[in-house]
Amino acid sequence: MKQEINPKDTSRAIAFELWTKSPMPMVTLTKTFDVTRLRKVSRKRGLKFNMLLCWCIGKAASGIEEFYMLPKDGKLYKYDRMAINVIAENAKGGLSFCDVAVTDDLEAFNANYTQLTETISQTCQDILDDEAIIVGTSAVTGTELDCITNQYNGIFNNPFLAWGRYRKGWLRTTLPISLQFHHAQMDGKHAARFLEELQRIMNTI
C-alpha cells in the first residue's frame, strides 16, 4: 500500500525541495562487491546466483527507511512493503518483468522468484505490484561491465541496481554493481549504508 505524505513532515524536506524540479535528479554509485560466498552458496545449494543477489538486495534495502519513500510527479509517497523487479527473457524473444515481494525467508523468496520468472517467460505478460515500492534490477551477463547507468528521464524514479558478468579470480569472485537513486529520496550516506549492508549480507548468507 502507498500513501501520499507531506515532504515537510519527513527527513527529506530539504532534499525534496532541492531535487524534485531538477532536470537530472538521479545519482549513480558503483561499488565492486566480493561475491565469493554468494557464488559458493549458489553452486552448493543449486540456487540461481541472480536470485540470491536479488534476495540480498531486498534484505539490505528493507532495513533503510528512505527506500520506502519515492518522489513522483512533484509528490512524495510512502510505501509499507517492498518488491524487487526482475527482468526475464520471454518465449517471443523479448523481455518481461515481474515484481518479487521482499521477505527475510530465502526459501519463500526463491519459490516466488522461480514461479514468477517462469510464468512471465512463458506467458510474455508482466506481473507487477503497483502498491509496493519497487527496487529495479538488471543483469547484463553477456559481458563484464564496470558500471551501468539507467535512463535519467524523470519517469522511473525507483532505486535501480544493475550488473554484468561476475569476475572469477584465484581466491575470490568480484562483481561491480551500480546503484542509481533519486536524490530527493535519499542522500549519498543512505546509499553508502545500503551498499555496506549489502556486502555484509552477501558475506553471511
Secondary structure in CASP SS format (residue, H / E / C, confidence):
PFRMAT SS
TARGET T0000
AUTHOR 0000-0000-0000
METHOD secondary structure of the structure
MODEL  1
M C 1.00
K E 1.00
Q E 1.00
E E 1.00
I E 1.00
N C 1.00
P H 1.00
K H 1.00
D H 1.00
T C 1.00
S C 1.00
R C 1.00
A H 1.00
I H 1.00
A H 1.00
F H 1.00
E H 1.00
L H 1.00
W H 1.00
T C 1.00
K C 1.00
S C 1.00
P C 1.00
M C 1.00
P C 1.00
M E 1.00
V E 1.00
T E 1.00
L E 1.00
T E 1.00
K E 1.00
T E 1.00
F E 1.00
D E 1.00
V C 1.00
T H 1.00
R H 1.00
L H 1.00
R H 1.00
K H 1.00
V H 1.00
S H 1.00
R H 1.00
K H 1.00
R H 1.00
G C 1.00
L C 1.00
K C 1.00
F H 1.00
N H 1.00
M H 1.00
L H 1.00
L H 1.00
C H 1.00
W H 1.00
C H 1.00
I H 1.00
G H 1.00
K H 1.00
A H 1.00
A H 1.00
S C 1.00
G C 1.00
I C 1.00
E H 1.00
E H 1.00
F H 1.00
Y H 1.00
M E 1.00
L E 1.00
P E 1.00
K E 1.00
D C 1.00
G C 1.00
K E 1.00
L E 1.00
Y E 1.00
K E 1.00
Y E 1.00
D C 1.00
R C 1.00
M E 1.00
A E 1.00
I E 1.00
N E 1.00
V E 1.00
I E 1.00
A E 1.00
E E 1.00
N C 1.00
A C 1.00
K C 1.00
G C 1.00
G C 1.00
L E 1.00
S E 1.00
F E 1.00
C E 1.00
D E 1.00
V E 1.00
A E 1.00
V C 1.00
T C 1.00
D C 1.00
D C 1.00
L H 1.00
E H 1.00
A H 1.00
F H 1.00
N H 1.00
A H 1.00
N H 1.00
Y H 1.00
T H 1.00
Q H 1.00
L H 1.00
T H 1.00
E H 1.00
T H 1.00
I H 1.00
S H 1.00
Q H 1.00
T H 1.00
C C 1.00
Q C 1.00
D C 1.00
I E 1.00
L C 1.00
D C 1.00
D C 1.00
E C 1.00
A C 1.00
I E 1.00
I E 1.00
V E 1.00
G E 1.00
T E 1.00
S E 1.00
A E 1.00
V C 1.00
T C 1.00
G C 1.00
T C 1.00
E C 1.00
L C 1.00
D C 1.00
C C 1.00
I C 1.00
T C 1.00
N C 1.00
Q C 1.00
Y C 1.00
N C 1.00
G C 1.00
I C 1.00
F C 1.00
N C 1.00
N C 1.00
P C 1.00
F E 1.00
L E 1.00
A E 1.00
W E 1.00
G C 1.00
R C 1.00
Y C 1.00
R E 1.00
K E 1.00
G C 1.00
W C 1.00
L C 1.00
R C 1.00
T E 1.00
T E 1.00
L E 1.00
P E 1.00
I E 1.00
S E 1.00
L E 1.00
Q E 1.00
F E 1.00
H E 1.00
H C 1.00
A C 1.00
Q C 1.00
M C 1.00
D C 1.00
G H 1.00
K H 1.00
H H 1.00
A H 1.00
A H 1.00
R H 1.00
F H 1.00
L H 1.00
E H 1.00
E H 1.00
L H 1.00
Q H 1.00
R H 1.00
I H 1.00
M H 1.00
N H 1.00
T H 1.00
I C 1.00
END
